[in-house]
Amino acid sequence: MWSRLLLLAVSLGVVLGISECALRAWSPLYLVGIQDAYQYDEELGYRYAPGIHRYKLTDHLEEIRTNEIGSFHFQEHFDGYGALVFALGDSYTEGVGVSADASYPFQLDLLLNLDADGRYVERYGVVNLGLAAYGTEQSFRAAKRWAGLLRPPKFVLYFGCDNDWDDDVLFRSGYRHQHFVKGSPVWEPFVGTLLWLGEFELVKRAKYAVSEVRHSRRVQKHTPRAEGPGPSVAERVWPALEQIVELSREWDATLVLGWANPRSDSYAWLKAKAAAEGIPFADWAPAMESVRAEMPDLNYANPHSGGHWRPWTNGVIARSYARSMGVWEPARVRDPVQSAR
């Protein structure tokens, strides 16, 4: 009997080994994020560890750089800036899918701080508080924390996303506090081993499948059932978003709202809601579509596993926020025919 069990174990090991090698060679699964860059946070569930600079090359480059207080920047401090700008949101704000210098907050930073001669002047310190899978509730808490660590901002930029409702449900249910990250009170003795196992293709797929099932069950449990089309995600998260509205008023800060998916019902709903509430809205979709009308083959999304928006799209978003803030206008370009006369 023992010989048969041993033979079965060896055969299973060979099959798993061949499967692992085949998946790595022909069908690797690239999961977004650099797992060892995160750490547990009792209030937020998780966040990036402070003082790190990580690179990861899959079918695209991932880059994470944080300063000593854990904000997602190349600046170590913001003492010299005349005003702070808090950029709140999830992976679309963080800049997933592109290098750290191609996110919309980074491009906004250059837009607001390069003077007429092209030199960098510390005017508006753009603090990127976006993090993948953060919902509205986590964005609200992050804003309060970094206002205490730095100072209250003069501008608050919120960039919503179609999974904000799901992320809020998962956060409130405690799921976001159970990730395999350093310092986790649940997994701490095993985090190193779990992160190592997570590099295997078979484990990645098993982990992804289990996560999807757990996500859907928790979200369905807390999502009201409605006959026919239900309210948009933006409408569902508006009560949580109102916390950010009130916080901005408390700081006497200008709030600018925006939405990541230009073709979702939430984009149109939040644009109309912002107008009704007297809140500026970064309406970047028309500018993006005008570019694509002239260049139909130019996609606004990344073609790799990281997904999200390409650098030029993030640049359009940055300009839309800058105009909505009321502190920047595009330079006027002289007509080439008139210039030649």
C-alpha positions in Angstrom: 0.0 0.0 0.0 2.8 2.4 0.9 4.5 1.9 -2.4 1.3 2.7 -4.2 0.8 5.9 -2.2 4.4 6.8 -2.9 3.9 6.1 -6.6 0.7 8.2 -6.6 2.5 11.1 -4.8 5.4 11.0 -7.3 3.1 10.9 -10.3 1.0 13.8 -8.9 4.2 15.8 -8.3 5.4 15.1 -11.9 2.0 16.2 -13.3 2.0 19.4 -11.2 5.6 20.1 -12.1 4.9 19.7 -15.9 1.8 21.8 -15.6 3.7 24.6 -13.7 6.5 24.6 -16.3 4.0 24.7 -19.2 2.0 27.6 -17.7 5.1 29.6 -17.1 6.4 29.0 -20.6 3.2 29.5 -22.6 0.5 31.1 -20.4 1.8 33.0 -17.4 -0.7 34.9 -15.3 0.3 38.4 -14.4 -1.5 39.7 -11.3 -1.4 43.4 -10.8 0.7 44.7 -7.9 4.0 44.0 -6.2 2.9 42.0 -3.2 5.8 42.5 -0.9 5.4 46.3 -1.2 2.2 46.3 0.9 1.8 46.3 4.7 -1.2 45.8 7.0 -3.0 48.9 8.2 -5.6 48.7 11.0 -7.6 51.6 9.7 -7.3 51.2 5.9 -6.8 47.5 5.7 -3.6 47.7 3.8 -1.3 50.4 2.3 2.2 50.7 0.7 5.1 50.4 3.1 7.0 53.7 3.6 10.4 54.4 2.1 10.4 51.9 -0.8 11.2 51.9 -4.5 10.2 48.7 -6.3 10.2 47.6 -9.9 8.6 44.6 -11.5 8.8 43.7 -15.2 6.1 41.3 -16.5 4.5 42.2 -19.9 4.7 45.8 -18.6 6.7 47.8 -16.1 5.3 48.3 -12.6 6.9 50.9 -10.3 6.2 51.8 -6.7 8.0 54.6 -4.9 6.9 55.9 -1.5 8.4 58.5 0.8 8.9 58.1 4.5 5.3 58.8 5.5 4.1 56.2 2.9 2.6 58.4 0.3 3.0 57.5 -3.3 5.6 60.0 -4.5 9.2 60.9 -5.4 9.1 63.9 -3.1 10.2 63.2 0.4 8.2 66.1 1.9 5.9 68.9 0.8 7.0 71.7 3.1 7.9 74.2 0.4 4.7 74.0 -1.6 2.2 76.8 -1.3 -0.8 74.5 -1.4 -1.5 70.8 -1.3 -3.7 68.8 -3.7 -5.0 65.5 -2.5 -5.7 63.0 -5.3 -8.1 60.3 -4.0 -9.2 57.1 -5.8 -8.1 53.6 -6.6 -5.8 52.0 -9.2 -6.7 54.6 -11.9 -5.4 57.3 -9.5 -2.4 55.3 -8.3 -1.4 54.8 -12.0 -1.6 51.0 -12.4 -0.5 49.8 -15.8 2.1 52.6 -16.3 5.3 53.7 -14.6 5.0 56.0 -11.6 5.8 59.1 -13.6 2.9 58.5 -16.0 0.0 58.5 -13.6 -2.5 61.4 -13.9 -1.4 62.9 -10.4 2.2 62.9 -11.5 1.4 64.6 -14.8 -0.8 67.1 -13.0 2.1 67.9 -10.7 4.3 68.8 -13.7 1.5 70.7 -15.3 1.0 72.9 -12.2 4.6 73.3 -11.2 6.6 73.9 -14.4 7.0 77.6 -15.0 7.1 79.5 -18.3 10.8 78.7 -18.7 10.2 75.0 -18.0 11.7 75.0 -14.6 10.1 73.2 -11.6 8.7 75.6 -9.0 7.1 74.3 -5.8 3.6 75.7 -6.1 1.1 72.9 -5.8 2.1 69.7 -4.0 0.1 66.9 -5.6 -0.3 64.1 -3.0 -1.2 60.8 -4.7 -3.3 58.9 -2.2 -4.8 56.5 -4.8 -4.3 52.8 -4.2 -5.6 49.8 -6.1 -8.9 48.4 -4.8 -9.5 51.4 -2.5 -13.2 52.3 -2.2 -14.7 55.6 -1.3 -14.6 54.9 2.4 -10.9 54.1 2.3 -10.2 57.3 0.3 -12.1 59.3 2.9 -10.0 57.9 5.7 -6.8 58.3 3.8 -7.5 61.9 3.2 -8.1 62.5 6.9 -4.9 60.7 7.9 -2.6 62.5 5.4 -4.1 65.9 6.3 -2.9 65.2 9.9 0.5 64.0 8.7 1.0 67.0 6.3 -1.7 69.7 6.5 -5.2 70.1 5.0 -5.2 70.5 1.3 -6.5 73.4 -0.8 -7.8 71.0 -3.4 -9.3 67.5 -3.2 -9.6 65.5 -6.4 -11.8 62.4 -6.4 -11.6 59.9 -9.3 -14.3 57.3 -9.0 -14.5 53.9 -10.6 -17.1 51.3 -11.4 -15.9 48.9 -8.7 -16.1 51.5 -5.9 -19.3 50.0 -4.5 -17.8 46.5 -4.4 -14.7 47.8 -2.7 -16.7 49.6 -0.1 -18.6 46.4 0.7 -15.4 44.4 1.0 -13.8 47.0 3.2 -16.8 47.2 5.6 -17.1 43.5 5.8 -13.5 43.2 7.0 -12.3 41.4 3.8 -9.7 44.1 3.0 -8.1 43.5 6.4 -7.4 39.8 5.5 -4.9 40.2 2.7 -1.5 38.4 2.7 0.6 41.4 3.6 3.3 42.1 6.1 2.1 42.8 9.6 -1.2 41.1 9.1 -2.5 39.9 12.5 -4.1 36.9 10.7 -1.3 35.8 8.4 1.9 37.3 9.9 3.7 34.0 10.7 3.1 32.7 7.2 3.3 35.9 5.0 6.7 35.1 3.6 5.8 31.6 2.7 2.4 32.6 1.3 4.0 35.3 -0.9 6.6 32.8 -2.1 3.9 30.3 -3.0 2.0 33.0 -4.7 4.6 33.2 -7.4 3.7 29.7 -8.7 1.3 29.7 -11.7 -0.9 27.0 -10.3 -1.2 28.8 -6.9 -2.0 32.1 -8.7 -4.9 30.6 -10.5 -6.3 28.9 -7.4 -5.9 32.1 -5.4 -7.6 34.1 -8.1 -10.6 31.7 -8.4 -11.1 31.6 -4.6 -10.9 35.4 -4.4 -13.5 35.8 -7.1 -15.9 33.5 -5.4 -15.5 35.2 -2.0 -15.8 38.6 -3.6 -19.0 37.8 -5.4 -20.6 36.2 -2.4 -19.9 39.2 -0.1 -20.9 41.8 -2.6 -24.2 40.0 -3.5 -25.0 39.6 0.2 -24.8 43.4 0.7 -26.1 44.7 -2.6 -29.8 45.5 -2.7 -31.7 43.5 -5.4 -33.7 45.4 -7.9 -35.9 44.4 -10.8 -34.5 45.9 -14.0 -31.5 48.2 -14.2 -30.5 49.3 -10.7 -28.9 52.6 -9.7 -25.4 53.4 -11.1 -22.3 52.8 -8.9 -21.8 56.5 -8.5 -25.3 56.8 -7.1 -24.8 53.9 -4.7 -21.5 55.3 -3.3 -22.8 58.9 -3.1 -23.7 58.7 0.6 -20.0 57.7 1.3 -18.8 60.3 -1.2 -20.7 62.9 0.8 -18.2 62.4 3.6 -15.5 63.7 1.3 -17.8 66.6 0.2 -18.2 67.6 3.9 -14.6 67.1 4.7 -13.6 69.4 1.8 -15.9 72.0 3.1 -14.5 71.7 6.6 -11.0 72.3 5.1 -12.4 75.1 2.9 -10.9 73.1 0.0 -12.1 73.0 -3.6 -13.4 69.6 -4.4 -13.3 68.3 -8.0 -15.1 65.1 -8.9 -14.4 62.8 -11.8 -15.0 59.2 -13.0 -12.6 56.7 -14.6 -14.9 55.0 -17.1 -16.1 57.5 -19.6 -18.7 55.1 -21.0 -20.4 54.0 -17.8 -23.7 55.3 -16.5 -21.8 56.6 -13.4 -19.9 59.1 -15.5 -23.0 60.8 -16.6 -24.8 60.5 -13.3 -21.9 62.0 -11.3 -21.4 64.8 -13.8 -25.1 65.8 -13.4 -25.0 65.4 -9.6 -21.8 67.5 -9.4 -23.5 70.3 -11.4 -26.6 70.1 -9.2 -24.4 70.4 -6.0 -22.2 73.2 -7.5 -19.1 70.9 -7.5 -16.6 71.1 -10.4 -16.4 68.0 -12.5 -13.4 66.9 -14.5 -15.1 66.1 -17.8 -12.2 64.5 -19.7 -14.2 62.2 -22.0 -14.8 64.8 -24.8 -11.1 65.7 -25.0 -10.2 62.0 -25.2 -12.8 61.3 -27.9 -11.6 64.3 -30.0 -8.1 62.9 -30.0 -9.3 59.5 -31.1 -11.5 61.0 -33.8 -8.3 62.2 -35.5 -6.4 59.0 -34.6 -8.9 56.1 -34.7 -6.2 53.5 -34.2 -5.1 55.1 -30.9 -6.5 53.2 -28.0 -7.0 54.9 -24.6 -6.4 51.7 -22.6 -3.2 49.8 -22.1 -2.9 46.6 -24.3 -1.1 44.5 -21.6 -2.2 42.6 -18.5 -2.0 45.7 -16.2 -4.9 47.3 -18.1 -6.0 50.8 -17.1 -5.3 54.0 -19.1 -2.3 54.8 -21.2 0.0 57.7 -20.4 -1.6 60.1 -23.0 -5.1 59.3 -21.5 -3.8 60.1 -18.0 -2.4 63.4 -19.5 -5.8 64.3 -20.8 -7.3 63.5 -17.3 -4.6 65.7 -15.6 -5.5 68.6 -17.8 -9.2 68.2 -17.2 -8.6 68.3 -13.4 -6.3 71.3 -13.8 -8.9 73.3 -15.7 -11.7 72.3 -13.2 -9.5 73.5 -10.4 -9.4 76.9 -12.0 -5.6 77.3 -11.7 -4.5 76.3 -15.2 -5.5 77.1 -18.8 -3.9 75.5 -21.9 -1.4 77.7 -23.7 -2.7 79.3 -26.8 -1.0 77.9 -29.9 -0.6 80.4 -32.8 -2.2 79.4 -36.1 0.7 78.2 -38.4 -0.8 80.1 -41.4 -1.0 83.3 -39.5 2.5 82.8 -38.0 4.0 82.5 -41.5 2.6 85.9 -42.6 
